[in-house]
Amino acid sequence: MTKPSASVSIDIAGAGPAGLAAAITLAQAGRQVVVHEMQKEVGHRFGGDFQGMENWTTREDVLVVLKALGITTDFIATPCRNGTVFDPAGKAYEIKSEEALFYLVERGPGPNTLDSALLRQAQSLGVEVRCNSRLRHIAGDGILAAGPRAADAIAVGYHFETDMADGFWAICDNDLAPQGYAYLLVMNGKGTVKSCMFSGFKQEKLYVQRTLEAFQRLVGLQMKNPQAHGGSGNFRIPRSAYSGRHPLVGEQAGFQDTLWGFGMRLAMSSGVLAAHSLLNGANYDKLWQRQLKPQMENSVVNRALYSMVPNRGYGWFLRQLAKKTNVRESLRRQYQPSWYKRLLSPWARHRYQSQRKDLACDHADCHCVWCREQNCVQGGGR
Ligand SMILES: Cc1cc2nc3c(=O)[nH]c(=O)nc-3n(C[C@H](O)[C@H](O)[C@H](O)COP(=O)(O)OP(=O)(O)OC[C@H]3O[C@@H](n4cnc5c(N)ncnc54)[C@H](O)[C@@H]3O)c2cc1C
């Protein structure tokens, strides 16, 4: 790989966590960076959403990891240790963790969100962020960070105001969220309720309705000013995360937690790695394959196993989880390489297939009419 010349500006397509983390890393090394965001504001896709920043894939706390990467933690991150998960019969299982299992963060353009904190840090380092700027082609040096290119899962529901106490609740029930889970997150008088489904997208409305009814029945869900919200997730381990000579980061590469869809950390980590590859002339594929691929491969095995659980199996699974005194540590182990995960990996990769199947047109380096008309961004040839 050749290093881009230090005087040349680097274009980044997409101001999500992946693109902004890449921009921050490049700007910290003194590089000129322009981030193009096709929406009118950063975080637009997620305005008002609450998301969980997972804290189980590393022994070190995720906020310590972010600081070590040079990424700001100047956003509100509420540690969540204990919560309640229900099986399809409505039986409650208490989930306990000694340290934060995840941090609840707000997404979107608001003052305390992850997106705004990343934007502030990037701008303070001199990064130019151009909104309403859809990048269709990068001619020079650049990074592609344009988000999901296909829907392997969707999460649909509402944001709302509420008098409910803070907390998190989930339901494992294929009649509410096929092969996924329904969740309710409440923080400081605001909440998010969603059905996160891995199949059955055409019945989306039915699953959302059932999710609302279940949370009303089980925990007394109250919503004021509900706003519909949803989005898709794209989970895929690519053979190469280059489009032409440009690194693909975050969900544009397919980097996601295939089990449950916790993609923010992988987005930021891959953004930082791609920036390092440009700065040092290192091969980005080698970097992400060493640092991110083992965790993603294990999450594919976890997904393949989880997607086989019938409704009557969730109770057993949740009983095992509720017996643990520190669920964070148990989950961490589930994401670590082990002999049986390695053994199951070929089967799991065969069983789990991303919707982004047609490699003839995966919106990368393609100029077909579909790509020309979609919001994809194309890299220049290597
Ligand atoms: C409803 C929902 C709930 C989720 N909950 C969680 C959660 O609890 N925890 C978690 O960790 N993850 C969660 N995720 C996943 C997480 O949001 C994503 O993995 C993460 O945002 C991916 O970051 P990214 O930067 O790769 O892409 P994005 O955040 O999608 O950012 C891509 C940006 O690129 C812009 N763009 C696209 N095309 C162009 C173009 N051609 N030119 C310029 N700009 C362009 C888009 O407008 C967008 O702003 C959730 C996702 C959804 C949909």
The ligand as a Gaussian input file, in Angstrom:
#p B3LYP/6-31G(d) Opt

LIG

0 1
 C      -32.750000       0.937000      14.767000
 C      -31.323000       0.570000      15.015000
 C      -30.885000       0.327000      16.307000
 C      -29.544000       0.020000      16.550000
 N      -29.144000      -0.206000      17.830000
 C      -27.831000      -0.418000      18.082000
 C      -27.382000      -0.597000      19.420000
 O      -28.167000      -0.623000      20.366000
 N      -26.044000      -0.738000      19.632000
 C      -25.131000      -0.728000      18.593000
 O      -23.929000      -0.829000      18.849000
 N      -25.550000      -0.591000      17.323000
 C      -26.859000      -0.438000      17.053000
 N      -27.281000      -0.282000      15.764000
 C      -26.258000      -0.343000      14.694000
 C      -25.473000       0.967000      14.600000
 O      -26.342000       2.059000      14.573000
 C      -24.638000       0.944000      13.324000
 O      -23.875000      -0.246000      13.299000
 C      -23.675000       2.128000      13.224000
 O      -24.380000       3.347000      13.242000
 C      -22.890000       2.002000      11.929000
 O      -22.096000       3.144000      11.776000
 P      -21.566000       3.576000      10.334000
 O      -20.794000       4.816000      10.556000
 O      -20.941000       2.425000       9.671000
 O      -22.885000       3.870000       9.481000
 P      -24.069000       4.918000       9.718000
 O      -24.236000       5.205000      11.152000
 O      -25.224000       4.378000       8.971000
 O      -23.554000       6.237000       9.011000
 C      -23.419000       6.293000       7.611000
 C      -23.651000       7.726000       7.186000
 O      -23.311000       7.859000       5.815000
 C      -24.252000       8.717000       5.197000
 N      -24.180000       8.424000       3.749000
 C      -24.666000       7.346000       3.099000
 N      -24.339000       7.402000       1.794000
 C      -23.617000       8.542000       1.619000
 C      -22.991000       9.145000       0.497000
 N      -23.001000       8.574000      -0.698000
 N      -22.349000      10.328000       0.682000
 C      -22.326000      10.915000       1.889000
 N      -22.907000      10.391000       2.985000
 C      -23.532000       9.204000       2.865000
 C      -25.546000       8.371000       5.873000
 O      -26.485000       9.430000       5.759000
 C      -25.102000       8.146000       7.309000
 O      -25.143000       9.328000       8.068000
 C      -28.614000      -0.037000      15.478000
 C      -29.053000       0.188000      14.175000
 C      -30.398000       0.464000      13.932000
 C      -30.852000       0.677000      12.518000

